[in-house]
Amino acid sequence: MDSSLNIILNATNSLNFLIYLQNIYLNQNHRGRHLKYPYLSTSISFKDDFDFEFKKLWNEVSQRICDDGGNDLHIFHHEKYVFYKKLFISSVDSLKMYDEVYTAFQVWWSQYAGQFAIERSVDAPMHSLYHNLANLLKESKIEPKKYLNISLIYDECLLVNNKISSNFGVLSIEHILSKHNQLSQKLKDSF
């Protein structure tokens, strides 16, 4: 049996922007041992129930991307204020700050140091992961019914426990680089 495994890897704008916002929030609230990228010295007016709203928004955005990968760009560009409405206290000042954060993310993300570098950073480990997973599936006589869409994020999502299904998963660079042997088994178990 030849491998029919197909993996699509994308560093999605929307989920990475949510990680960007998560890290600003965690830095601002000193909820981590180490500062995370990006660090801002300016205080941002996040909602008091940020953790709860973040989790809801993350799950909604993840599901929409799982349903159709094209939803990512639509959410990021045409529904960009959904992030603001769900996570920020509504005021003229916080809207202005949100627009600055959104623009800063876009500038970083569109440069070689952003999305391109993130996707290239996992080329070799993803190649290895593909072969390991294909072999595990073959040994177990499991035939994938759909492609596996992996949404790559630049940092760990600390506010939500990501689940992997047989056709969609959200993985961080760190997870792929440091845990790719365990990841093959975890992905196999999701089929």
N, CA, C and O of each residue as an XYZ file, in Angstrom:
764
protein
N       0.848     -1.175      0.000
C       0.000      0.000      0.000
C       0.895      1.239      0.000
O       1.692      1.446      0.915
N       0.749      2.059     -1.043
C       1.484      3.318     -1.105
C       0.800      4.329     -0.199
O      -0.396      4.236      0.078
N       1.591      5.301      0.257
C       1.036      6.302      1.164
C       0.138      7.266      0.397
O       0.527      7.810     -0.637
N      -1.046      7.465      0.913
C      -1.952      8.461      0.341
C      -2.042      9.670      1.262
O      -2.980     10.463      1.190
N      -1.053      9.788      2.119
C      -1.028     10.891      3.075
C      -0.666     12.193      2.370
O       0.342     12.276      1.668
N      -1.494     13.193      2.568
C      -1.224     14.536      2.066
C      -1.303     15.498      3.237
O      -2.295     15.535      3.965
N      -0.244     16.276      3.405
C      -0.209     17.276      4.470
C      -0.091     18.653      3.837
O       0.767     18.889      2.986
N      -0.954     19.545      4.259
C      -0.889     20.942      3.832
C      -0.491     21.752      5.058
O      -1.154     21.696      6.093
N       0.588     22.498      4.934
C       1.093     23.313      6.043
C       0.934     24.785      5.694
O       1.425     25.240      4.661
N       0.252     25.523      6.548
C       0.067     26.961      6.358
C       0.260     27.682      7.677
O      -0.243     27.250      8.714
N       0.981     28.765      7.631
C       1.073     29.650      8.795
C      -0.044     30.677      8.622
O       0.118     31.669      7.911
N      -1.162     30.432      9.269
C      -2.351     31.249      9.054
C      -2.235     32.619      9.716
O      -1.716     32.757     10.823
N      -2.730     33.613      9.010
C      -2.698     34.987      9.514
C      -3.499     35.127     10.800
O      -3.008     35.671     11.788
N      -4.733     34.635     10.784
C      -5.655     34.855     11.905
C      -5.175     34.213     13.199
O      -5.181     34.856     14.249
N      -4.759     32.948     13.134
C      -4.316     32.273     14.358
C      -3.002     32.858     14.861
O      -2.798     32.962     16.071
N      -2.114     33.237     13.959
C      -0.864     33.857     14.399
C      -1.110     35.244     14.973
O      -0.408     35.660     15.894
N      -2.094     35.966     14.446
C      -2.446     37.253     15.040
C      -3.017     37.046     16.439
O      -2.745     37.837     17.343
N      -3.800     36.000     16.621
C      -4.305     35.698     17.964
C      -3.160     35.364     18.920
O      -3.204     35.752     20.088
N      -2.147     34.657     18.451
C      -0.975     34.371     19.292
C      -0.263     35.673     19.636
O       0.178     35.861     20.770
N      -0.151     36.561     18.672
C       0.454     37.882     18.867
C      -0.287     38.628     19.985
O       0.341     39.190     20.883
N      -1.629     38.628     19.926
C      -2.437     39.285     20.958
C      -2.309     38.571     22.299
O      -2.203     39.218     23.341
N      -2.318     37.243     22.279
C      -2.140     36.469     23.508
C      -0.835     36.859     24.195
O      -0.808     37.066     25.408
N       0.240     36.961     23.427
C       1.547     37.259     24.012
C       1.613     38.668     24.585
O       2.231     38.885     25.628
N       0.986     39.619     23.917
C       0.924     40.980     24.469
C       0.180     40.944     25.803
O       0.617     41.542     26.786
N      -0.934     40.244     25.822
C      -1.741     40.115     27.038
C      -0.944     39.443     28.158
O      -0.929     39.936     29.286
N      -0.294     38.341     27.862
C       0.478     37.620     28.886
C       1.634     38.468     29.407
O       1.890     38.490     30.611
N       2.331     39.165     28.515
C       3.421     40.052     28.948
C       2.887     41.153     29.859
O       3.478     41.460     30.895
N       1.779     41.734     29.465
C       1.191     42.843     30.217
C       0.730     42.387     31.598
O       0.789     43.158     32.556
N       0.279     41.163     31.707
C      -0.235     40.642     32.967
C       0.769     39.749     33.685
O       0.420     39.058     34.642
N       2.009     39.762     33.225
C       3.103     39.009     33.853
C       2.717     37.559     34.101
O       2.956     37.009     35.176
N       2.121     36.957     33.094
C       1.658     35.583     33.254
C       2.554     34.624     32.490
O       2.085     33.821     31.683
N       3.792     34.717     32.744
C       4.740     33.807     32.134
C       6.089     34.016     32.764
O       6.376     35.076     33.320
N       6.910     33.004     32.675
C       8.249     33.130     33.257
C       9.118     34.056     32.425
O       9.986     34.755     32.946
N       8.872     34.048     31.133
C       9.689     34.842     30.223
C       8.783     35.709     29.359
O       7.641     35.351     29.070
N       9.312     36.837     28.960
C       8.562     37.683     28.043
C       8.451     36.982     26.696
O       9.332     36.214     26.308
N       7.372     37.252     25.997
C       7.110     36.629     24.708
C       7.048     37.724     23.653
O       6.844     38.896     23.969
N       7.226     37.329     22.397
C       7.146     38.280     21.295
C       5.683     38.465     20.907
O       4.956     37.482     20.766
N       5.246     39.696     20.733
C       5.956     40.960     20.879
C       5.808     41.516     22.297
O       4.820     41.257     22.984
N       6.782     42.261     22.701
C       6.703     42.960     23.978
C       6.364     44.414     23.690
O       7.011     45.051     22.859
N       5.361     44.940     24.367
C       5.005     46.358     24.264
C       5.071     46.962     25.654
O       4.604     46.364     26.623
N       5.650     48.142     25.747
C       5.693     48.811     27.049
C       4.394     49.560     27.330
O       4.120     49.931     28.471
N       3.605     49.778     26.299
C       2.324     50.463     26.428
C       1.269     49.505     26.967
O       1.227     48.333     26.590
N       0.431     50.007     27.839
C      -0.651     49.191     28.391
C      -1.835     49.191     27.426
O      -2.219     50.232     26.893
N      -2.402     48.017     27.213
C      -3.542     47.861     26.314
C      -4.772     47.508     27.140
O      -4.690     46.747     28.105
N      -5.910     48.067     26.750
C      -7.164     47.842     27.481
C      -7.848     46.566     27.002
O      -8.771     46.604     26.188
N      -7.377     45.440     27.524
C      -8.023     44.166     27.219
C      -9.230     43.981     28.127
O      -9.288     44.542     29.222
N     -10.181     43.200     27.670
C     -11.353     42.888     28.486
C     -10.934     42.059     29.698
O      -9.945     41.327     29.654
N     -11.701     42.187     30.777
C     -11.420     41.428     31.999
C     -11.532     39.922     31.779
O     -10.811     39.143     32.402
N     -12.436     39.519     30.892
C     -12.614     38.089     30.613
C     -11.853     37.673     29.349
O     -12.322     36.843     28.570
N     -10.674     38.268     29.166
C      -9.853     38.017     27.978
C      -9.641     36.521     27.762
O      -9.827     36.030     26.648
N      -9.258     35.793     28.801
C      -8.969     34.357     28.660
C     -10.172     33.613     28.069
O     -10.028     32.825     27.134
N     -11.338     33.869     28.620
C     -12.560     33.206     28.172
C     -12.897     33.592     26.733
O     -13.177     32.725     25.905
N     -12.871     34.888     26.436
C     -13.199     35.369     25.089
C     -12.162     34.903     24.069
O     -12.503     34.586     22.930
N     -10.900     34.864     24.483
C      -9.836     34.386     23.598
C     -10.108     32.934     23.215
O     -10.031     32.573     22.040
N     -10.423     32.113     24.194
C     -10.679     30.692     23.933
C     -11.848     30.524     22.964
O     -11.764     29.735     22.022
N     -12.931     31.258     23.189
C     -14.088     31.182     22.288
C     -13.706     31.606     20.870
O     -14.056     30.936     19.899
N     -12.989     32.721     20.762
C     -12.595     33.227     19.450
C     -11.625     32.268     18.768
O     -11.749     32.005     17.572
N     -10.665     31.747     19.520
C      -9.695     30.787     18.969
C     -10.428     29.567     18.391
O     -10.148     29.135     17.273
N     -11.357     29.029     19.161
C     -12.087     27.843     18.708
C     -12.934     28.142     17.475
O     -13.022     27.322     16.562
N     -13.555     29.315     17.454
C     -14.375     29.711     16.303
C     -13.513     29.878     15.052
O     -13.845     29.350     13.991
N     -12.420     30.605     15.178
C     -11.537     30.846     14.035
C     -10.910     29.533     13.566
O     -10.844     29.275     12.364
N     -10.455     28.714     14.495
C      -9.867     27.414     14.136
C     -10.860     26.557     13.367
O     -10.510     25.941     12.360
N     -12.098     26.521     13.844
C     -13.113     25.709     13.172
C     -13.386     26.223     11.766
O     -13.531     25.434     10.833
N     -13.456     27.523     11.612
C     -13.706     28.095     10.280
C     -12.553     27.802      9.333
O     -12.778     27.547      8.150
N     -11.319     27.833      9.834
C     -10.160     27.508      9.000
C     -10.160     26.015      8.681
O      -9.819     25.620      7.566
N     -10.535     25.194      9.642
C     -10.645     23.750      9.419
C     -11.674     23.462      8.324
O     -11.438     22.628      7.450
N     -12.805     24.146      8.375
C     -13.872     23.944      7.389
C     -13.446     24.371      5.993
O     -13.795     23.728      5.003
N     -12.687     25.461      5.922
C     -12.235     25.985      4.630
C     -11.028     26.879      4.874
O     -11.149     27.942      5.482
N      -9.862     26.445      4.398
C      -8.626     27.199      4.594
C      -8.691     28.623      4.069
O      -7.976     29.497      4.559
N      -9.547     28.869      3.073
C      -9.693     30.209      2.521
C     -10.317     31.192      3.497
O     -10.223     32.405      3.307
N     -10.947     30.679      4.531
C     -11.557     31.558      5.532
C     -10.518     32.388      6.271
O     -10.832     33.472      6.763
N      -9.293     31.899      6.357
C      -8.258     32.612      7.118
C      -8.070     34.038      6.620
O      -8.159     34.985      7.402
N      -7.813     34.198      5.338
C      -7.577     35.546      4.799
C      -8.825     36.414      4.904
O      -8.732     37.616      5.152
N      -9.987     35.805      4.716
C     -11.229     36.573      4.846
C     -11.382     37.104      6.275
O     -11.692     38.278      6.478
N     -11.165     36.239      7.247
C     -11.274     36.663      8.649
C     -10.269     37.769      8.937
O     -10.619     38.804      9.504
N      -9.023     37.545      8.544
C      -7.966     38.494      8.895
C      -8.160     39.860      8.241
O      -7.952     40.888      8.885
N      -8.555     39.881      6.970
C      -8.659     41.160      6.259
C     -10.058     41.783      6.301
O     -10.188     43.003      6.399
N     -11.087     40.964      6.228
C     -12.446     41.509      6.118
C     -13.228     41.485      7.427
O     -14.259     42.145      7.555
N     -12.737     40.729      8.386
C     -13.392     40.684      9.695
C     -12.400     41.072     10.786
O     -12.481     40.598     11.919
N     -11.470     41.937     10.425
C     -10.364     42.234     11.345
C     -10.816     42.843     12.669
O     -10.096     42.749     13.664
N     -11.971     43.453     12.700
C     -12.416     44.070     13.951
C     -13.094     43.081     14.896
O     -13.446     43.444     16.018
N     -13.283     41.836     14.458
C     -13.829     40.827     15.366
C     -12.853     40.592     16.524
O     -13.279     40.330     17.649
N     -11.561     40.682     16.256
C     -10.552     40.516     17.309
C     -10.690     41.639     18.342
O     -10.630     41.412     19.551
N     -10.875     42.845     17.829
C     -11.039     44.013     18.697
C     -12.306     43.886     19.542
O     -12.272     44.063     20.760
N     -13.421     43.580     18.882
C     -14.708     43.519     19.587
C     -14.727     42.455     20.676
O     -15.343     42.651     21.724
N     -14.068     41.346     20.442
C     -14.109     40.232     21.404
C     -13.098     40.382     22.539
O     -13.339     39.904     23.647
N     -11.959     41.046     22.270
C     -10.853     41.006     23.233
C     -10.495     42.335     23.883
O      -9.820     42.349     24.912
N     -10.931     43.453     23.308
C     -10.545     44.773     23.804
C     -11.736     45.495     24.422
O     -12.875     45.311     23.993
N     -11.467     46.309     25.423
C     -12.483     47.203     25.967
C     -12.727     48.275     24.913
O     -11.779     48.845     24.373
N     -13.972     48.544     24.623
C     -14.325     49.474     23.563
C     -14.137     50.925     24.006
O     -14.785     51.399     24.940
N     -13.234     51.615     23.310
C     -13.025     53.053     23.513
C     -12.251     53.580     22.312
O     -11.667     52.811     21.548
N     -12.254     54.880     22.158
C     -11.519     55.495     21.054
C     -10.031     55.168     21.166
O      -9.387     54.829     20.173
N      -9.491     55.270     22.378
C      -8.064     55.001     22.584
C      -7.709     53.537     22.329
O      -6.683     53.246     21.714
N      -8.546     52.624     22.794
C      -8.216     51.210     22.591
C      -8.365     50.815     21.124
O      -7.635     49.948     20.644
N      -9.300     51.439     20.407
C      -9.428     51.177     18.974
C      -8.183     51.653     18.235
O      -7.682     50.973     17.340
N      -7.692     52.823     18.616
C      -6.469     53.345     18.002
C      -5.287     52.406     18.295
O      -4.487     52.121     17.405
N      -5.180     51.932     19.533
C      -4.104     51.013     19.897
C      -4.243     49.697     19.133
O      -3.254     49.137     18.660
N      -5.476     49.211     19.016
C      -5.712     47.978     18.262
C      -5.241     48.142     16.821
O      -4.565     47.264     16.285
N      -5.594     49.256     16.195
C      -5.171     49.494     14.810
C      -3.651     49.503     14.689
O      -3.105     49.007     13.704
N      -2.964     50.064     15.684
C      -1.495     50.067     15.671
C      -0.938     48.652     15.821
O       0.007     48.280     15.126
N      -1.513     47.871     16.715
C      -1.072     46.485     16.919
C      -1.331     45.668     15.653
O      -0.476     44.892     15.228
N      -2.497     45.841     15.057
C      -2.856     45.126     13.828
C      -1.869     45.463     12.708
O      -1.398     44.576     11.997
N      -1.565     46.750     12.560
C      -0.620     47.177     11.525
C       0.780     46.651     11.806
O       1.468     46.205     10.887
N       1.212     46.695     13.060
C       2.540     46.174     13.423
C       2.636     44.689     13.082
O       3.655     44.234     12.563
N       1.587     43.941     13.370
C       1.579     42.519     13.021
C       1.673     42.341     11.513
O       2.471     41.537     11.030
N       0.865     43.086     10.767
C       0.877     42.973      9.305
C       2.255     43.260      8.727
O       2.714     42.549      7.834
N       2.916     44.292      9.227
C       4.247     44.655      8.731
C       5.228     43.518      8.992
O       5.959     43.104      8.092
N       5.242     43.017     10.220
C       6.142     41.902     10.553
C       5.790     40.666      9.735
O       6.674     40.034      9.158
N       4.528     40.322      9.682
C       4.070     39.089      9.061
C       4.355     39.059      7.564
O       4.654     37.999      7.013
N       4.268     40.201      6.906
C       4.447     40.239      5.455
C       5.918     40.300      5.031
O       6.219     40.186      3.842
N       6.819     40.474      5.970
C       8.252     40.514      5.666
C       8.831     39.102      5.694
O       8.187     38.163      6.160
N      10.058     38.968      5.187
C      10.718     37.658      5.215
C      10.888     37.127      6.635
O      10.941     35.914      6.836
N      10.971     38.008      7.609
C      11.150     37.582      9.004
C       9.851     37.083      9.627
O       9.867     36.558     10.740
N       8.742     37.236      8.938
C       7.447     36.821      9.472
C       7.012     35.470      8.943
O       7.640     34.446      9.213
N       5.925     35.483      8.184
C       5.314     34.243      7.716
C       6.283     33.358      6.938
O       6.332     32.149      7.165
N       7.040     33.935      6.040
C       7.978     33.158      5.225
C       8.990     32.422      6.101
O       9.211     31.224      5.924
N       9.600     33.131      7.041
C      10.613     32.523      7.914
C      10.001     31.437      8.792
O      10.623     30.403      9.038
N       8.801     31.673      9.252
C       8.132     30.690     10.109
C       7.868     29.403      9.336
O       8.138     28.310      9.835
N       7.345     29.529      8.131
C       7.074     28.332      7.332
C       8.358     27.600      6.957
O       8.396     26.370      6.974
N       9.402     28.341      6.621
C      10.670     27.696      6.235
C      11.381     27.061      7.426
O      12.147     26.114      7.251
N      11.140     27.563      8.623
C      11.845     27.050      9.803
C      11.504     25.596     10.102
O      12.247     24.922     10.815
N      10.405     25.111      9.572
C      10.005     23.731      9.863
C      10.068     22.815      8.640
O       9.547     21.701      8.681
N      10.694     23.265      7.560
C      10.775     22.437      6.353
C      11.353     21.052      6.626
O      10.709     20.045      6.334
N      12.556     20.994      7.181
C      13.218     19.698      7.408
C      12.453     18.833      8.413
O      12.216     17.656      8.141
N      12.059     19.382      9.567
C      11.309     18.540     10.497
C       9.960     18.070      9.935
O       9.514     16.967     10.253
N       9.315     18.884      9.115
C       8.041     18.468      8.526
C       8.253     17.333      7.531
O       7.423     16.429      7.426
N       9.354     17.381      6.809
C       9.688     16.299      5.875
C       9.846     14.995      6.653
O       9.310     13.959      6.261
N      10.578     15.058      7.747
C      10.782     13.895      8.614
C       9.458     13.440      9.230
O       9.168     12.244      9.272
N       8.664     14.388      9.702
C       7.367     14.075     10.292
C       6.468     13.366      9.283
O       5.786     12.397      9.617
N       6.475     13.860      8.050
C       5.661     13.244      6.999
C       6.036     11.774      6.818
O       5.169     10.901      6.799
N       7.332     11.512      6.687
C       7.781     10.130      6.468
C       7.478      9.235      7.669
O       7.037      8.098      7.503
N       7.711      9.744      8.868
C       7.399      8.963     10.075
C       5.905      8.642     10.156
O       5.517      7.508     10.433
N       5.078      9.654      9.910
C       3.634      9.464      9.984
C       3.149      8.521      8.885
O       2.324      7.644      9.140
N       3.655      8.697      7.669
C       3.261      7.816      6.562
C       3.608      6.364      6.881
O       2.814      5.462      6.611
N       4.784      6.135      7.453
C       5.188      4.773      7.821
C       4.307      4.208      8.933
O       3.906      3.046      8.877
N       4.005      5.026      9.943
C       3.131      4.566     11.027
C       1.737      4.203     10.506
O       1.160      3.195     10.913
N       1.210      5.020      9.613
C      -0.109      4.745      9.045
C      -0.080      3.469      8.207
O      -1.002      2.656      8.262
N       0.988      3.306      7.434
C       1.138      2.120      6.589
C       1.232      0.860      7.446
O       0.573     -0.140      7.160
N       2.052      0.912      8.499
C       2.204     -0.235      9.407
C       0.882     -0.591     10.076
O       0.601     -1.763     10.326
N       0.081      0.413     10.362
C      -1.204      0.193     11.035
C      -2.346     -0.057     10.051
O      -3.498     -0.242     10.444
N      -1.997     -0.059      8.761
C      -2.993     -0.255      7.701
C      -4.124      0.776      7.776
O      -5.299      0.459      7.586
N      -3.734      1.993      8.055
C      -4.692      3.103      8.103
C      -4.546      3.905      6.819
O      -3.451      4.350      6.472
N      -5.643      4.080      6.127
C      -5.671      4.836      4.882
C      -6.332      6.188      5.148
O      -7.532      6.237      5.419
N      -5.571      7.294      5.076
C      -6.175      8.612      5.318
C      -7.285      8.896      4.304
O      -7.115      8.677      3.104
N      -8.400      9.377      4.793
C      -9.547      9.691      3.924
C      -9.478     11.115      3.379
O     -10.025     11.414      2.318
N      -8.804     11.979      4.117
C      -8.683     13.385      3.735
C      -7.236     13.817      3.923
O      -6.434     13.103      4.525
N      -6.921     14.976      3.406
C      -5.612     15.557      3.665
C      -5.568     16.059      5.101
O      -6.604     16.319      5.715
N      -4.367     16.190      5.621
C      -4.161     16.742      6.962
C      -3.712     18.185      6.800
O      -2.645     18.449      6.245
N      -4.513     19.105      7.277
C      -4.209     20.530      7.194
C      -3.620     20.962      8.532
O      -4.295     20.915      9.561
N      -2.356     21.384      8.513
C      -1.694     21.849      9.732
C      -1.549     23.359      9.662
O      -0.969     23.905      8.724
N      -2.081     24.010     10.666
C      -1.950     25.455     10.789
C      -0.779     25.723     11.733
O      -0.828     25.372     12.912
N       0.250     26.334     11.212
C       1.486     26.586     11.956
C       1.404     27.934     12.668
O       1.071     28.952     12.062
N       1.715     27.924     13.969
C       1.753     29.167     14.738
C       3.168     29.398     15.252
O       3.899     28.448     15.532
N       3.547     30.663     15.375
C       4.927     30.998     15.705
C       5.281     30.774     17.165
O       6.463     30.694     17.501
N       4.295     30.670     18.037
C       4.554     30.463     19.463
C       3.442     29.587     20.028
O       2.394     29.416     19.405
N       3.679     29.043     21.197
C       2.690     28.169     21.833
C       1.405     28.937     22.148
O       1.446     30.101     22.546
N       0.288     28.282     21.967
C      -0.988     28.826     22.414
C      -1.167     28.374     23.853
O      -1.431     27.199     24.111
N      -1.026     29.294     24.783
C      -1.042     28.964     26.204
C      -2.425     29.076     26.841
O      -2.633     28.608     27.960
N      -3.356     29.685     26.144
C      -4.682     29.900     26.718
C      -5.723     28.881     26.250
O      -6.845     28.860     26.755
N      -5.351     28.041     25.289
C      -6.276     27.046     24.739
C      -5.520     25.739     24.540
O      -4.375     25.746     24.089
N      -6.149     24.630     24.870
C      -5.578     23.318     24.573
C      -6.020     22.913     23.178
O      -7.192     22.616     22.947
N      -5.071     22.904     22.250
C      -5.395     22.545     20.874
C      -5.572     21.046     20.741
O      -4.821     20.259     21.316
N      -6.569     20.672     19.979
C      -6.805     19.264     19.684
C      -6.470     19.019     18.219
O      -6.611     19.908     17.379
N      -6.030     17.818     17.931
C      -5.715     17.441     16.559
C      -6.756     16.429     16.107
O      -7.027     15.446     16.797
N      -7.337     16.684     14.935
C      -8.287     15.735     14.365
C      -7.626     15.066     13.162
O      -6.465     15.337     12.858
N      -8.355     14.207     12.491
C      -7.775     13.493     11.355
C      -7.555     14.383     10.144
O      -6.899     13.971      9.187
N      -8.089     15.595     10.168
C      -7.854     16.465      9.022
C      -7.386     17.877      9.384
O      -7.182     18.698      8.489
N      -7.211     18.177     10.674
C      -6.789     19.533     11.037
C      -6.074     19.535     12.381
O      -6.472     18.856     13.327
N      -5.013     20.317     12.430
C      -4.296     20.505     13.683
C      -3.598     21.847     13.693
O      -3.229     22.372     12.642
N      -3.420     22.398     14.871
C      -2.671     23.640     15.050
C      -1.417     23.275     15.829
O      -1.496     22.744     16.937
N      -0.263     23.563     15.244
C       1.012     23.213     15.863
C       1.934     24.417     15.873
O       1.949     25.213     14.934
N       2.697     24.541     16.939
C       3.674     25.631     17.024
C       5.012     25.158     16.471
O       5.270     23.959     16.366
N       5.851     26.117     16.122
C       7.212     25.800     15.678
C       7.907     24.965     16.738
O       8.532     23.949     16.431
N       7.795     25.398     17.988
C       8.459     24.688     19.086
C       7.998     23.237     19.170
O       8.810     22.334     19.374
N       6.721     23.019     19.017
C       6.169     21.666     19.080
C       6.749     20.803     17.960
O       7.127     19.654     18.189
N       6.816     21.349     16.771
C       7.335     20.597     15.624
C       8.825     20.332     15.776
O       9.289     19.228     15.489
N       9.584     21.333     16.223
C      11.036     21.173     16.327
C      11.458     20.277     17.483
O      12.378     19.473     17.336
N      10.803     20.402     18.620
C      11.290     19.686     19.801
C      10.547     18.387     20.093
O      11.035     17.556     20.859
N       9.389     18.206     19.500
C       8.595     17.020     19.838
C       8.119     16.272     18.602
O       7.078     15.617     18.646
N       8.863     16.355     17.496
C       8.318     15.778     16.270
C       8.251     14.256     16.295
O       7.458     13.679     15.552
N       9.054     13.579     17.121
C       8.941     12.121     17.224
C       7.625     11.722     17.900
O       6.929     10.823     17.427
N       7.289     12.390     19.001
C       6.018     12.117     19.687
C       4.835     12.572     18.832
O       3.750     11.993     18.885
N       5.069     13.612     18.051
C       4.015     14.177     17.225
C       3.536     13.187     16.168
O       2.343     13.137     15.869
N       4.443     12.402     15.601
C       4.058     11.396     14.603
C       3.029     10.443     15.186
O       2.019     10.145     14.548
N       3.284      9.965     16.396
C       2.359      9.036     17.044
C       1.033      9.720     17.371
O      -0.035      9.134     17.189
N       1.103     10.953     17.850
C      -0.116     11.696     18.190
C      -0.973     11.916     16.944
O      -2.194     11.765     16.991
N      -0.331     12.272     15.833
C      -1.067     12.473     14.588
C      -1.654     11.158     14.087
O      -2.789     11.125     13.610
N      -0.891     10.080     14.194
C      -1.377      8.757     13.777
C      -2.621      8.382     14.573
O      -3.592      7.868     14.017
N      -2.586      8.642     15.867
C      -3.712      8.296     16.734
C      -4.975      9.090     16.414
O      -6.073      8.690     16.801
N      -4.828     10.210     15.711
C      -5.995     11.029     15.373
C      -6.731     10.508     14.137
O      -7.847     10.940     13.850
N      -6.104      9.581     13.408
C      -6.749      9.040     12.198
C      -7.708      7.922     12.543
O      -8.338      7.351     11.652
